[in-house]
Amino acid sequence: MLRFLVRRTLGAVVILLFISAFTFFLFFAIPHDPALLSCGKNCTPDNLKIIHHNLGLDHPVPVQYYHYMVRIFTGHRFTAGNCPAPCFGYSFANSEPVWPTLMDRLPTTLSLAVGGMAVFLLIGLGTGMIAAWKRGTMIDKIFSSASLVLSSLQIYFVGPIVLALLVYNNHILDQPKYVPFTDNPVAWFNGLLIPWCVLSIIFTANYTRMARSTMIEQLQEEHVRTAAAKGMSSRYVFFRYAWRGSLIPIVTILGIDLGSLLGGAMITEWTFQLAGLGRLALDSVTKTDLPMLMGVMLFSAALIVLFNIIVDAAYAFIDPRVRLS
């Protein structure tokens, strides 16, 4: 296990370095001057030159990238103030420190992503197992057909419709908003209920089909059929042997879908006007705010890599036949 974690950690470092370098150099490949964001409307050439020097933009791009990566671990003193490690710099748009801004937006994105994942896993795996259990019946056909329809829907299309039907016209649910869980758990749940359901629509459809197919495949395995031949009840065989074996491919796909989940959270935050990392990333792109964009990209990539390591390590606990070597 230790060798596995060390190897995956080293691989994660390489991936993060590649993502940071690609984002940094791609940003400067765009013909624009980020110093104009800090210069204001009445910008003079002298002021622009001073801002270039203060932001380090007068250095070659490779040198700027080196300084940026070093400052993450060592910190730096800018003209806007002292930036302790981890230092991702200050925003070009509003001179706010990047790291505290990320920490302020993180709870919204985590609440949205984790809640949405809980919804689509609960509904998707549940309906998939029921469809496999009732294979060939009307229930199986209904669930399979519904999953095909739901998989074609998009967040930016479903979101406004749900808001119009349940919030603006009929006032059945509250306007989506983020309330910290520690402040009011009930308001936290009510405020994110609609975004959770909308975010989970496509994933629910995919996991319904996947859970059904993997469960049917597991029911045909020799050890499952042997257990049934020994006289064990069909329900016991279904949950004790088939269900556990079907989790391996599902967990694998879940690790891959974490990036898509964060991408879906970005669109969901924009649709429901939630102040999370996704909306922060979109605002940073439109404002060409490199420090904020780099911070969001690196932090999101680190979360995805960390979750994938956890998912890989979970294989050994789900299936004893899996060994980490």
QUIFEN-V126125 format. One record per helix or strand. SS is the DSSP state (H for helix, E for strand). FROM is the first residue (numbers start at 1). LEN is the number of residues. If there is no record, write none. Layout:
# QUIFEN-V126125
[[SS & FROM & LEN] [SS & FROM & LEN]]
This chain:
# QUIFEN-V126125
[[H & 2 & 28] [H & 35 & 5] [H & 45 & 11] [H & 61 & 14] [E & 76 & 3] [E & 81 & 3] [E & 90 & 1] [E & 97 & 1] [H & 98 & 36] [H & 138 & 13] [H & 155 & 15] [H & 185 & 35] [H & 222 & 8] [H & 234 & 39] [H & 277 & 10] [H & 290 & 29]]
